[in-house]
């Protein structure tokens, strides 16, 4: 089934006035007029065609303004710019619109193009350094369990009814967000839960959306550097924007940066937490490890009194589930269905258990830097395993410092490290592994090096001991391994299954 803009939804018959697309935007008409019918809204010059309006978006790699001549030759009716341009002979029959920020313009025009689908959905936006993905899935699971049809947009995938679309980035471009929202409405969804990255907030991908609920999970120094954020202060400021474009705000009261994130908020505010004063609190947390399984349980106090049991490990899972409970309070969900949904939530590649034995546990996790790996391993240590076995590699064409740091963390915190390959990209995987080894040699940790990831997984399972927790880190939900510009299909879950089959022979 084909989804798209107004024209596509109605079988290609209906068009939309350019003035309608611009109705919420401040702009100047440099040439032509806005009382014209537009077939499609595009921001990729390769997709531009006759009767379209092209928005010149300036990105980190390319600038849409450089393609003006190209799209003019394709017969576009209008072009939206943020730079001064000359009305040349080839542009004299094209409507030219100038506005201060074409990314902001694209967001507002996209919302209008799809007839403001966000207004037809209950919208939940989640921002934070960690926990966004798991929390979005928990919330969707709860809503779906309670017969509230919910769409999802996030790092792992986009879910629209029965349709699952792989994600390219955590929060898509504004046009795609509005397109997905429109498809969700058409598919019968009444709400959507989505991850809202700091990059998306900075680049106006969610501009024009007034979220019904905005959520803050936590924040730590991350995503700072070229093409990301100039400083931690900028990173926090971008995160905080969500709470100036939502009706209800829900935040983690235990974050030391909570007040900074909520500074200047324009929404009502409620909190959850474990340590500090909060509207919804977790108490009596218990970490249980038995029979090749781990569970986490706790009680809630405050706005809701519940006995919660999770099959996900650690304090971060308590925080994620508390957040999901706080959001669910706005939907009046059935208590039994809520508890059942939380217990059964599984998120691909996020501390995802894979059953292989009653003696030991295998988990797949996306931890791919020192901070996330340390958090994961310290969490698993709370379950008093016989050993923690940590298998990971590092991506090629990325910082060598990450390799040293991850090697040192694993050497210090795991009982056995299995160094293997991740996405070597254009680098020699053996040299990447040597960098990891440099870090691990700063510790007294035991390690082995097995370049083939499949063989490394088989080694881990073959040598698993009673009470072990084996972590396959770094790849998470990814379904490929990238080597010399080519992506070969590979998932850690399938490697586990193959290892089990090989060992059973």
N, C-alpha and C positions, 0 to 999 in steps of 0.2 A: 504494500500500500504506500502510495506516495504522499508525503506530507510536505507542506511548504507555506508560502505566504497566502494572502487572500486570493490571489489569482489562481494558485495551484489548488487550494482547498475547494474552490468552486469550479474546478474543471477547466481552468484557463480562460474563462469567459470574463470574469469581473476584473477590473483594474481599479487603482486607487489614485486619488488626486495627490499631487506632490504637496499641495497646501495642507492636506490632511496629515501627511508624514511630518510636516514641519510645525504643526500647530502648538507644540509645547516648547519650541526652540526659539531663542533669539538669533536672528540672522539678518543678513543684508543681501539683496538681490543685485548681483553685479551685471547680469545680462539675462534677457528673456523674462519669463513670468512663471509663477508657481501654479497657475490654473491649468495644469496639463495632467493627462492620465499617465500613470507610471505602471509598468508591468511588473517590475521586480526591483528590489533593493539589493545592491551588491557592494562589497568592499574588497573583493579579490578581482583584479583586472582581467584575469584569465577567464572569469565567469561572466564578464560583462557582455551584454548583447543589446540588440535594438529595443528601444522603449524602456530601458532601465535607467535608474538613478545610481550613479557611482559615488561612493563616499571615499575621499582620499584620507586613509588612515595612516598616520606616521607611527612606525614600529621601531624596534631595536635593530632590525636587519634591513627593512626596506621602507620606502616612503611612497605612499600612494600618489602623491603629487607628480612623481616622475613618470607616471603611466597615463597622464591626462591625454596626451596625443594619441596613445594607443587605444584608449576606450572611446575617444571621439571618433576614431575611424571605424569603430564597431557599431556606431549608431545610437549611443546612449542619448537620452533626452535631457538629462540634467547631471551636473557634477557638483558635489559639495566639497569645499576647500576651507583650510584655515590659514593659508598663506596668500599673499598678494599675487595675483596672476594677471597676465595681459590677455585681453579678449582678442585673440588672433583670428585670422580668416577662417581657420578650421573650427573655431569655437563660436562663431557669430550666431549660429542657429541653435546653440545649446544653452539651456538655462544654467546659469552659474550662481551658486549660493555660497556666501562666505559666513562662517561662524567661528567663534573663539576656539573651539575644541572639537575636532571631527570625531574623536572617540566618544565623547559625550553626545554628540549629534547622532552617531550611529545607534547608540543605546536608546535614545528617545524616539528616533525614527523607526527603529525595529519594533519597539513596543506598539507604536501606532500602526505599523504595517500589518502586524498580526492581531490588531484590534484589542490591544491591552489585555492579554490573557492572564496576567498576574492578578487582575481584579476579579477573575473568575475562579481563583484558587486560594486556598489558605496557604500562605508562603512561610516557610521556616528556613532561615539562613543561619549556618553555623560557621564561626570563624575561630581560629586558634592554631597554635603551632602543632599540637598533637591532639589526637582524639576525634578529629572531624569525621573521618571515614567510618570508624566503628559506630560513633554516635548517630550518624545519619542512617546507617543500616538498622540500628536498634530502634530508632524512632519509626522508620518505615515498617519494620516487622510488627511493632506494636499496633500501628494504625491499620495495617492490612489484616492482622489477626482480629481486630475489632470491626472489620467490614467497612473501613474507611479507605477508599482506594487512593493510594499515594504514589506519585512519581518521585524519582530520585535523580539528582545530578551530583556527581562526585569524582574522586580520583580513580576509583576502580571502573566505573561504568555509569551510563545513563539508563534508567529503567522507566519505560513508558508502557504501562499495562503489561503485556506479555513480551514486549520488545526490549531487548538488551543491546545497547550500543556501546562499543568500547570507547573509553575516554582518551582524549589526547592530552588534556590538561585538567587540573582540579576544577577550575571554573571556566567554562567555555567563553568564547567571544559573545558580546551582547546580542548580536543577531541570532546566534544559535540558542542562547538561553531563551529568548522570546519564541523562537521556532519550536523548541522542545516544550515550553509551557503551552503553546497552542496545540501541539500534538497531544499533550496530557489532557487538556480540556476535551478534545475530540474523542480521546480514549475513555472518557468518563471519570477521570481523576477529580477528586475534590480538593486535594492539597498536594504540595510538593515540598520535599525536604532536600536542601542542597548545601554543599560545601561552598563557602565564600572565602576565597584566598585573599591575602593582603594585596597580591598583584592585581587581582580582579577589582578590588576596591580602588587601588591606585590608578588603574587604567580605565575606570568608569564602565567596566563590563556589566555591573549591576545598577548603573545609574537609572533613575526613573522607576525603580521598584521600591514600593513601600512594603517591607516585609511585615507580616503579621507578628512573627516572633523572630527575634535575633538572639543568637546564642554565642557566648564566649566560653571556650573550654579552658585555655591556658595560653601562656606565651613565654617563650625563651628566645635568646639571641639565635637567630637562624635566618636564612634567605637574605643575608647581607653581603653585598658584593656587586660586581659589574652586572648590569641588566636585571638586578633585583632591587634591593633597598640600599640607600647610601649609608644608613646608620640604624641602630636599634630604635632610636627615637622616631625615625621615619616609619619603620616597621610597625611600631605601636600606634602611631597616629593613623596609619592606613587601616589597621584593625579596628580602631575606635570609630571609624566612619559608619560602620554597620549600625551603631547605636544612636545614630542621628538619622537613620532611614528605616526604623522599625517602630511598631506600635508597642510591643512588649519586649523587654530585654530580660534574658536569663543568663546569669553569670556565675563563674566559679569563685566563691568568696575566699578560697584559700590561696588564690594567685596573689603574689606580692605586688603585681602590677594591676590588680583589679580596679583600684581607684583611678589610675592613670587611663586605663582603657575606657572607663565610664565617664571620664571628664567631659562635661558639656553634653551629656546624653539628653535626648529629647523624648525618651520612651519611659513607660513605667518599668520598674526594675524589681526582680526577685532573684534570690541566690540559692545555691546549693553548696555543700562542702562536707568535709570530715573534721577539720581542725578548728576553724574559726566559726563565729556566729553566722548562722545561715537559716534561711526559711525552711529548707529541706536538708536534713543531716543524716549521715550514715554512722551507725554505732555498732559495736560488738562485731567487728569484721573478723572472719575466720577463713584461714587458708588451709584447704584439705587436699592431701595427696595420697591416693590409695588405689590399688588395683589397676595401674596403668591409666588413671584418670586424675585430673585436678579440678577442684571446684572452689568457688569463692562464695561466701554467704555473709549477709549483714542485715541489720534492722534499720529502718528509717524512722525518724522522729520529725516533728514539726508539722508541715502542711499535710503530710500523709504518714500513717503508721503501717509499715509493711514488713514482711519477712522475705528477703530477696535471696535467690540462689542463682549463681551464674556458672556456666561451664568455661568462662574466660578467666584468665588468671590476673591477680594483682590489684594493687591500689588504683592503677589507672583505669582498670575495668570497672571498679566501684564508682569512680568519678564519671566515666562515660554513661553508666547505667543510671546514676543519680540525675544526670542531665536529661536523659531520655524520659525518666519518670516526671521530672519537672515540666518538660514540654507536654507530655501526655495529659497532665492536669488540665490543660486548656481544651482537651477533647472529650472529657468526661468518659474515659474508657472503663470497661469492666475490669475489676481487680484481678479476677482469675485469669482472664485473657492477657492482661498486662504481665503478670508473673510468668505465665507460660511462654510468652514472646521473649522476655528477657532471658529465660533459661535456655531457650533454643536458638538464640541469635548466633550465627556464624558469619564471619566476614572473611572473604577469601584473602589469604596472605597477611592477616592481622592476628597474631598469636592463634593461628588456626590449627587445631589438633587434627592429626591424621592417625587413625587407629591402626597400629601394626602389631601390638602385643599387649598382654595383660601385665607384662613385667616392666615395661618402660614406655615412655611417652615420646612421640615425635611431634614437633610443632613447626609450622612455617610462619615466618614473620618478615616484614618489609624492612626491618631495622638495617639501614645502610649508611649510617654514620656513627661516630663514637658515642655521641650523646644518646641516641636511640638504642644502641646496643647495650650501653651501660645500664640504662633504665630497664631494658628487658631482662638482662642477666641478674640484676639485683632483685627484680620482682620474682623471678623463678627460684632464686635462692631461698625465698621465704617459705617455699614448699618443702624444704629439707630433702632435696634429692640425694640419692647415692652419689651421683656425679652430674654435672652439667657438661654436655658435649656441644660445642659450638662450631658449626660448619658455615663458612662464608668465604666470599672473595670480594674484590673491589672492581669497580668499573674502570675501563680504560679511558683515556682522554679526559681524566678528571684529576683533582688535586692529589699529589703524592702524600701530602700531610694526612689526608683522611686514612690512607692505608697504614701509615705508621701508628696513628691514633687508635684505629680499630684493632690492629694487632696487639697493641699494648693493653687495651681494655679486655680483650678476650683472654690474653695470657694471664692477666691478673684475676679475672673473675670466673673463668671456666676451668674445669678440671682437665679437659682435653679440647684442643682446637684443631679442627681439620681445615687447613687452608686450601682453597680450590679456586676455580674460575667463576667469574660473574659475567659481565658483558665486556670482554676485552677491547671491543671496538677496533681501533687501529694499532693497538699495542700488543706486544708479545705477552700472553698470559703468564708465562713463567717469570718474567721480569716484574709483573705486578705482584705476583705471589712472593717474590723476594723482598719487595718493599714491605709487605705485610709481615714477613718473617723478621725484618729489621726491627719493627715495633715489638713483636712478641719476644724477641731476644732480650729486651730490656727487663723482662720479667722472668720468673722461674717456671712459667707455665709449660706444660707438655703440649707438643703439637706434632702433626704429620702433614705432609704436603702431597695432595693428589690432584693433578691438574684437571682431569676429566670430572666434571661435576657429577655425572651419573655414577661413576666409580666411587667418588667420594661419599655420595649418599649411601651406596651399597656398603661401603666400609663402616660407616656410622651405624647402620642397622645391624650388620653382621656382628659387630663388637659391642652392641648394646648390652648393658648389665641391668639386673633387677634394681628398680628404683631410680634409674637414670631419667633425665630429661634431655632429649636431643633437640637442638634448635637448628633449623636450616634458615639462615638469615640472609637478608639482602635483596632477594628477588621478589618475595611476597606473592602478589597476584600476577606478576608479569608472566607472559606466556611465550617468551622468546629469549634467545641468546644472540646478542649482536656481535658479529665477527667481520671485520673488514668491510663495513658498510652493508652487510647482509644480515637480516634477522631470521634466524632459524627457530622453528617452533620448539619450545621447551618449557615445561612447568615443573616446579619442585614436586608437586603432588604426583605427577606422572612418573617422575624419577623414583619416587618412593614405591609406587606400584610396580614398576619394572624391577626394582631391587628385590622386592618381596617375591616376585615371580622367579627371578634368577636364583634366589637363595632357596626356593622351594624345590628346585630341580635336583 
